[in-house]
């Protein structure tokens, strides 16, 4: 899988269920460890391993903050 935006994380007995969006579709994956991921992050999941794409996540958060500021100014 290339990358997905995390919408929701739920803890289960065997690990975590991550729901998010990939190419406009809802995707649900099960992993044992989050790898530091939290809701709103952009991640890649390969072979059950989560990797947070820090640069893309930071850019996304900056873009959201900019849009919110424009709305309230």
ABEGO torsion letter per residue (X at the ends): XBBBBBABBBBBAAEBBBBBBBGGBBBBBBBABAGGBBBGBBBBBBGGBBBBBAAAAAAAAAAAAAAAAAAAX
